[in-house]
Amino acid sequence: MKLIDKYNVAVPRYTSYPTLPYWENRVSQEQWKQSVKETFLKTNDADGISIYIHLPFCDSLCTYCACNTRITVNHGVEEPYINALLKEWSLYLDLFKEVPRIRELHLGGGTPTFFSASNLKKLISGLLTNAAVCDDAEFSFEGHPNNTSKEHLKTLYDLGFRRVSFGVQDLDEKVQLAINRIQPLENVQKVVAMAREIGYTSINFDLVYGLPFQEQAKLLKTIQSVIELKPERIAFYSYAHVPWLKPGQRKFTERDLPDGVQKRMLYESGLNLFKAAGYHDVGMDHFALASDSLYKAFQNKTLHRNFMGYTSNYTELMIGLGASSISDTWDAFAQNIKEVEAYTAAVNKNTFPIFKGHCLSNEDKIVRKHILNLMCQYQTTWEKDSYNFSVLQEGVLRCIPLEEDGLLNLIPGHLYVTEAGKSFLRNICLCFDKRYWQTIPKEGVFSKVA
């Protein structure tokens, strides 16, 4: 537990490098369009593209949530927002010189199943009208166990969706009350049974440890109930307490949360149960059965990580549609305007609704490569790099204390994460994060490791 005290610091989650606080915001409309065009031409035939669609609406606020959401019970917002999404997609289609090949499509939120099945059909059908779908494409969506209907599941299945992720978080009533997420186990069981009956081949559950009033025995009961339903994947996330960013989290205080040591015990206990049930750890926070494509990608060293999280599909071009969505051309990042009304207004003016971006330097790309390797393979090598090694040498020097603590092994040109080090993967990646070390952020930018 001494290591937990030592390494329980605020660290990025590394869904990108550079991480968002270090973006230099120097991406004009013309630069962005040119970057999209170039990457599309290079990669569409071979790899295709990924699309993430952000559907921000929820009918109630889950107070643990740090996502960009809009709380409303007015379903009249659905159609105008879908029209804006399809309008934004048309802006990208105008840049492409050939039909885009979609390898991955994910609906996130918010609550995608806030939208009616008919409106989701309108959205996906409109998106696919001028696109082709790769043979091995993966379509997935996030569903709320309380409102995902059989019609939702069947409609999206008929459109090509085979993966669904359900936010379970915790099944304990006291925890659910604190985070305003009341969903009995029966609701989860029912929606999983419907998905299996329809033909979904990969079901994921999101669980969160470190929530207010969480106790080890009760969390283990949740995990045991989850394992009985045998989802192909489980994401076991650390709760990020950032009330300065998400005021809804002020419903409870840090006194209501497990401390660093207690939180680590929650994680370790869950980890042991997952492994005993046949789940393999894949990267950070994720567990998968051997039959699932995520684990197969990890075994084949083709696992990838982007703004959607871990994926078995590698594409250099990821288009993010919707308010707050982030796109990646491999040479540049761009984030959309976060407010729904401002996002819609920008799209309706035929402009890309980006408000923040970053063009990657050569050094950024070198660091990103090694952080991705660590995040996806628990190892990296730089012996064949043709780049100036100064940024790597600095990173290796920062790794030495972690090696002394048994978190990694260094040999010339190689770094291997140990079994103990897997729990501190973010700390290891931090060693190579040059932009972080050049300007260490003030407190309150990132969540803590534990």
N, C-alpha and C positions, 0 to 999 in steps of 0.2 A: 504493500500500500504506500510505501515511501515514494515509489515511482509516480503514483497518481498525484500526490501532493506536488511533486517536482514538475511534472509535465502538464498539469491541469491549468493551462494558460489559454488565452483567446487566440485561436488559430483559424485560418480560412479552411473551407471544406473542399476547395480546389475542384470545382466544377469547370473552372477555366484557369488559364494562366496567360497574362496577368489576371489577378482577381479583380473584381469590379471596382473596388475603391481606388485601384491604381491605374484605371483606364485614363488615357490622356485626352479623351473627348475630341479627337481631331479627325472626325470622319464626316465629310460633307456629303450632300446628296449625290454629287457626281462621283466622288471617290467610292461611295458605297455601291452605286450601280456598276461601276467598272470592276470592282472586286467581285461582285456577284457574277457578272458576265464571264470573267476570266476563270473562276473556279468551276462554274457550270460547264464551260467548254472542255476543261481538263478532265472532269470527273464524271459527268452524267452518263456517258456510255459504259464506263467500267463499274462505277460504284452506285450511281443513282444519287438521290438526295434524301435528306430527312426533313420532316415537317413536324413542328410542334405548334399546337393551337391552344392558346390560353383562353379559357372560358371562366371569367372571374366571378360570376354571380353565385351567391349562396343565400339561402333563405334564413339563416341564422349564423351568428358568429361563434366559431369554436375558439375559445380564448387562448389556447395554446398555439394557434396557427400564426406563422410568420409569412404566409403567402400574400400576394397582391389580390385582394378580394373586394367585392362590392356586395353589401348585404341589402337584400330587397325581397319582398314577396310579390312584387309586380312582374309578372311574366310577360308583360308587354315589351320588356327590354330585349327579349330574345331575338325577334325578327330584325330589328334595326342593327343589332350587333352582328348577326350572321351576314347581313348585307355588307357591313363594313369589312368583315373578314374576307369575303369573296372579292370585294373591291381591292383590298390589299393584295390578295393572291393574283389578281389580274395585273397589278403593277409589276409583279415579278415575272409573270408570263410574257409581258411585253419585252423583257430583257433577254429571254431565252431564244436561241436560234433554232431550237429543235424541241420536240416533246419531252418534258421532264419525266424521268423514271423515278418513281417513288419507292424507296427501299424501306423507309420507316415513317410511320405516322402515329402521333400520340396526342390524345386530348387530355389536357390537364386543367387545373383550376386553383382556386374556386371549386365548384362542383359541376362538372360536365353534365351530370344527370339532373341538374336543375332544369336544363333544356328539355323540351318534349322530344319524344322519339322522332316525330315528324320533322321537327326543326333540325335535329341532328342529321336526319337523312338529307334534308335540303342542303345542309352545309357540306357533307361529305360527297354527295352526288355532284354538287357544283364544283367542288375541288377536283374531282376525278374526271370531269368532262373533257378537260384538255391535258390529261396526263396519262402516262402508262404506269402499270404497277409491276415491279420486279417479281420474278417467280418466287423468290425467298423473302418477300416483304413481310414485315411484322407491323400489324395495326393493333394499337392498344388504347385503352381509355381508363380513366379513374372514375370509379363509381362509389356513391354513398350507399351503404347497406340499407339505409332507411327509405331511400326513394328510387333506387334502381329497380325498374319494373321489368317484367318479362318482355314487354314491348321494346324497352330500351335494348335489352340483350339481343333479342331476335333481329331487330332492325339493324343494329351495328354488325351482328354476325353476318347477315346477308350482304353487307357492304364490305366484308373482308376482315373484320376484327376477330382475332382469336385469343387475344390476351386482355385480361381485365385486372385492375388493381383496386382492392377495397381498403379503405381507411378504417382499420379496427381500433388502433391506438391502445386501448385498455378496456377490458370488460367489467372492471370493478365499478360499482354504482357510485361510490364516493368520489372516485377520480373522474368519472364521466360527468358528474354534477359540477365539479370544480372547473372542468374544461368546456362545459356546455355542449357535450357530445353524448346525448343519451341514445344508446342503441343496444338493445338486448341481444344476447347471444342468438336467440331464436331468429332475429332478423338477418344476422350474418349467415346462419345455417340455411335459411330459406333462399337467399340470393345466390349462394354458392351452389345449392342443388339445382336451381334454375339454370345457372350458367353451364354446369356440367351436362344437364339434360339437352341443352341447345347445341353443345358441341365445343365450347371453349376448351382449349388445350393447355392454357397456362394461366393460372390464377395466382395473384400476388396479394399478400396482406401487408399493410403498413402497421407496425407496432412502434410505440415510443416509450423509452425508459427515461426516468428522471422527472416525470410529471408530478404535480402537487398531490400529496397524500398517498403516493405510491408506496406499497410495502412489498417486501420480497415474496412472501408467501402468496399474496393475492396476485402479483404479477405472474408468478410461476403458474398459478391456476389459469390465468388468461392464456399463457403460452401453451399449456397442455390442451386447452380447448381448441386453440388454433391448430396445433399439430394433428389433432383428431380429424380435422377437416382436410388435411394433407394438401395445402396449397403447394404449387410447384416452386414458388419463391416466397421469401419473407424478407422484408426490409425492416431492420431493427434500429430505429433512429434515436440518437441522443436528443432529448428536448433542448432546444435553444432558447434560453430565457433572455429576451431582448426587449423589455418593456419600453425602453426609450425609442424603439422603432415601431413596436406594436402595442399601443396602449391597452388593448384588450387583455394583455397578460397582467395588467395591474389588478385584475380581479383577485389574484392571490399574490403573496409576497415570497421572497426567498426563504423565509422561515418555514413555509409550507412545502418546500422542495427538499428532496434528499440531498445531503451534502456530497462532496466529491467522492469520498470513500464509499458511502452508501450507494451512490449512483453507479460506481464501478462494480460493486457487488451485484447490483441488479443486472448489469450487462453480463458479467461472468456467469451468473446463474442461468440466464437465458441462453447464452452461448452453449453451455454444457447440455441443456435440454435439446437444442437444435441439432447438435452433433450426434447425440444419442439417438435421435429420431431419423438420422440419415441425411441431414442437410449439411452441405459443404459451405464454408465461408468463401465468398467471392468478393474480392476487393474489400471495401470498407462498408460496414453496416448491412451487407447483403448476404443472404443464404439461399441456396438452391439445391434441389434434388439433382441427382446425377443425370436424370433424363431430360432436364430442362436446357434450353438453348443457351442460357446465361452461363451455366456451369461448363457446358461443352465449349463455349467461346473462351472461357478462362483456361481450360485444359489445352486448347489449341493455340493459346496466346494471341487470340484475335479479339479479346474483350476490349471494349471501347468505353470512354466516359466523356460525356458532353453536358450541355446545360439541362438535358433531360435526366441525367444520372448515368447509371451503368446500362450498357446496351450491347447486344451481340452483333449489332450491325455497325460497320465502319463507313462513314461518309464524311467527306471534307466539307460539304455544303449542307448546312442545317438552316432552314428557313423557319423563323419564329413569327407566327401570325397572332395578332391580338394585342390588347393592352398589356404592357410590361414585358412581352415576349422578347427573347434574345436570339439573335441570328449569328451564325459563325460561317465565314468563308474560308477559314484556315489562315488567311492573311489579315483578317479584320473581324472585329466584333461590332454589333450594333444592338442597342436596346430600344424598344418602342416606348413611347409615352405611356406613363402608368395610368393616368386618369381616362376613364372610358370616353367621356365627352370630348376631351381634347384629342384623343387617339382617333375617334370617328371623324372629327372635323378635319384633321390633317389628311386622312385617307380620302375623304370626299373632295379635297382640293387637288387630288392626283399627286400627292407627294408621299414619299416614304415616311412613316410616322416615327422616325428615330429621333431621340433626344440626347443619346449618349453613345459613344463608341470608342474604338481603339484600333489603330493600325499596328500590327505586331512587328517589332524589330527582329533582326536575325538572332539577337541574344534572347529575346522573348521566346522564339521558336525552339531554341536549344533547351531552355529551361522547361518549357511546356512538354517537350518530348520526354524528358527524364521524370517529370512529375507524373505524366500519364503512365509511364512504365511502372513506376512505384505503385500508383493507385490501382493499376490493372493486373500487374504481374508479380508484385512484391519484390521486384528486383529491377536493376537497370545496369547498363554497361555503356561506357564511353570510349573504349579503346579505339574504335574505328571512326570516331568523330573527327571531321576535318576542321572543326571550328576552333577558334582561340579558346583555350581551356580555362582561362582565368575564372570565369563564373563557376565552373565545376570545381576547380581547386578550392575556391572559397567555400563552396557547399560541403566538400569533403572535410575540410577543417572543422566546420560546424558539426559534422556527424561524429567526430571522435568521442565526445562525451557520451553520445547515445550508444556508441559501440561499447564503451566501458560499462554502460548500464545494461548491456545484453540485448539491446533493441535491434541491432543490425550487425552485419559482418562486412568489413571492407577488405577487399584484396585489390591489387592493382587493376584499375579499369572497371571494377565491378562493385556493386552494392547489393547485398541480399538482406531482406527483412527477416528477422527471426520470428518464431511463433509468438514470443512475448511482444515483439515489436509491432505485430499486426494491430494491436489495440492502440498504438500510438503512431499510426500511419500519417496522420496530419502533421505531427511534430517532425517526422522524418522528412516529409516534403518541404516543410518550412525551411529546412537547412539550405535548400537550393533556391529559395524565393528571394532573389536579389532585390527586387523592388521593395519588398517588405523591410529588408535590412537597411536599405538606403533611407527609408522614411518609416520608422516604426510607428504604427498608428496610435492615436490616443485610445484610451479605454472606451469600449462601447461600440467598436466597429465589427468585431467577430465574436462568435460564441465560444465558450470554453470547450476543451476536449472532453472533459468528464462532466 
